[in-house]
Amino acid sequence: MNSINIKFTSPLCVLFKKREKRFFSYFQDINDNIYKAHCINTGKMADILVEDSNSIITPKTTGTLSYQWEAIKINNTWIGVNTWTPNNIVELMINKNMLKKYGISGNFKRDRKIGDYKPDFINENTIIEVKNVHWKINDTFFFPDCPTERGLRQLKNMIHLKQKYNKNIIIIYIIQRHDGEKMTISKIHQEYYNNIIIGKNLGIKILAFTCKIELEGIYFHKEIDFFI
């Protein structure tokens, strides 16, 4: 297993019961105690919201809720749902020079604005946008799982910067599961799909990496093929 890993802090294994109002999720332990946790994922997640599935929640130190939802187990595979995790994984990959062959090296700042656009990582030569992926059909992963207006705005900003400054711009899709072999863009949001093609033709690089999740944490798994 690769040395890239993020350990969960005091993980609890519980059963998923329901999700409400997008950000709230409810769980039950073996003693019938109920836990309310923050669901950071703003996607639809329809394919993985299976009642009574094993789940991992961890304590929170900020906010009004005491826990946050990390992962759910579907068909014997742990699937990460915390959309903050991919950025932390990419930061570790940058720091360990695992992305140097893609022109990603040097010191990066997180969430620094360029006009109205705030990419996930930026330095003087490179802009990186990170996306979380969980949706899978057969052996193929898809993004997005619902219309993503925010993702579309980010993509259009990347296209604009590529056209105007010809910067090294990279989209990294972090797939928080390891049971597939390739990734593509869904047509759920046709305009996002169309703009990915435009960006790719302009030279925006697109990378996809899977992760493996266990009860104690999440691990980098491997790079997989991206196609469109």
FENQUIKA-V688876 format. One record per helix or strand of 2 or more residues. SS is the DSSP state (hx for helix, st for strand). FROM is the first residue (numbers start at 0). TO is the last residue. Records with the same first field share a line. If there is no record, write none. Layout:
SS=FROM-TO  FROM-TO
This chain:
st=4-6  11-19  23-27  33-37  53-58  66-73  76-79  108-109  112-113  116-117  120-121  125-132  134-136  139-142  167-174  181-184  204-213  216-225
hx=45-47  84-94  99-101  148-164  189-201
